[in-house]
Every structure is written in structure tokens, then in C-alpha cells.
Amino acid sequence: MTSRTYKVPFIRDDFSTLRAAIVAPPSSAIERERPVAGEPSSIAERARAQHGVLLMRLAALGVKAIKVDADPIAPLGSLCADLAIVLTDGAVVMRPSDVNRRREIVGVEAALEAAGVPIVGRIEAPGLLDGGDILLGPETVYVGVASQRASEAGIAQRLHGNEHGREQFAALARARGLKVVEVALASHVQRLRAVASLVDARTVVCASSVLDAECFAGLERIDVPSGEDYAAGLLVIGRRRVITNLRFRETIPRLRAAKIFVDAIDLWEFGKIGATPSSLVLPIKRS
């Protein structure tokens, strides 16, 4: 935890300079999570080492990392961005689609309170919504919606969120003057933030083959190559400055050619389970 507190406005968008965030180092339970097609299971010791490198990189970039303990029996416990979303005036606490992850909210709420971030909303039953399915633009929020469309690889569908949860969040967003746009996702995509990232007010990096890219009309679109869909799950540190997984060798040159500063580190133990850098960090202050 930390004694440092922050004040409004907390988060106006996903691309302003990141100042503080909540993180949760992985537990050995990560080894039990089902890997994506074609990958072996994650190795906890390597995941902890890679997460440590991420924390050092955040510190070097001036980001205050507030650590919470991951649930020792939760395979996805390090994906703290699923548990809340912080807006200008405070945090909206999610109600994760995976019932086993709801106990993780206690630690995140305590960290938010210690950092001076008030709770301004909650997704209530029967609503379901994960923070990883929300992208925050300066005037628009994008909310991922899992479709019934089968994946090319025939991967079983993993539903996340429901209409009740999306409606509750939309009401909170509209009350703050934000437009809400729903983005259809292919059935195997685990979260919107894994396949789309706003890198500035006018630019989105996305995997058009697994989402409805027309939902980003009006934005410049940088498409990641086919086969590197999760390369679009960037941790945006500031305008056109990102942290990405170095394993995405085709995407990194494409981003750099688009004049995006790319800090590439190895996070593949998380990549094996479809977790992207954007999933591992819950921003609580941007400026």
C-alpha cells in the first residue's frame, strides 16, 4: 500500500501521462490457467520475474506502482485492470464475469481508498462487467461485447459481461457527459483491452480481424498484423508512448513506423494466457 493520495481529476482518458497505478504480482495459481491455443502453460517463477521487470520499467518512467496481493488461488489474480475503471471523479468497481475473481475486489478497493480515489459507482447484480472490456477516450467510452461468432481456430466461447452490466456502466458514463459505443468482439477474445488501445485522442491500435473496427469511425486506425491480435493490448504510458510484449515481432516495427515510442519487454508468461500489458496495470492517475 501507499500513503500517497491523489486528487481529481483522476483519469480523463487512456493516453494521458500515467502517474500512478495498481498492480498485483502473480501467484503460483497462474500455472493452472488454460493457455491460448498452441501455447504451453505459464510458469509462475518466470511470470513473477517478468512482472518484476514491468515494475522496474514503470518506476523508471515515473509511475508510482501500488502493489496489492494477488489471490493465491486465482489464476488471473494479476490482471487487476479487470476489477475497476477509474474516471475523472473516482472509480467504478466492476462485477467480474468470473465469480471466483470477485473476492479480489477487496484488495483493490483498499488500495483505491489508500490512494484517495473514491468509489463513485458499482456494477450490481445481475450485472456483469470487466474493466478490461472498457476503453476510455476523452469524449467516448468503448465497451466490448462478446459475440456468438465462432473463432477461426474453433476455440470455445468465453462470455464476459452482460447487458445489465453494460447498461449500468453506460448510465454512469453518460452522466459524466461521455458517449458510449459498444464494440463487437470475436467469441474467443477475452477482453477489449487485449485487442485495442487508444494511443492518443485520434489514434487507435487494434486487431481488426477480431473486432468491429467500424466502431472506431473517426479515428486513425493502426491495424496489427494477422496472428498478432493481442499485440494491440498496449499499456499506454503517455501520448504515443507504450509498453508492449517483445514477442510481437511484426507489430513493433509497424508501431515505430507510425511514430509511436515502443518500450518492449518480455511478458510472454502472461501472453500465454492471453493477458496483455494493459491487463496487468489498473491506472488510477493520469495527467
Secondary structure, DSSP 4 states (H G I P E B T S, - for coil): --S----S---S-SSSPEEEEEE----GGGGGSPPPTT-PPP-HHHHHHHHHHHHHHHHHTTPEEEE-PPPTT-TTTT-GGGSEEE-SS-EEE-B-SSGGGGGGHHHHHHHHHHTT--EEEEPPTT--B-GGGEEE-SSEEEEEEE-SPPPTT-PPP-----HHHHHHHHHHHHTTT-EEEEEEE-TT---GGGTEEEEETTEEEE-GGGB-GGGGTTSEEEEPPTT-GGGG--EEEETTEEEEETT-TTHHHHHHHTT-EEEEE--HHHHTTT--GGGS-EEEEE-
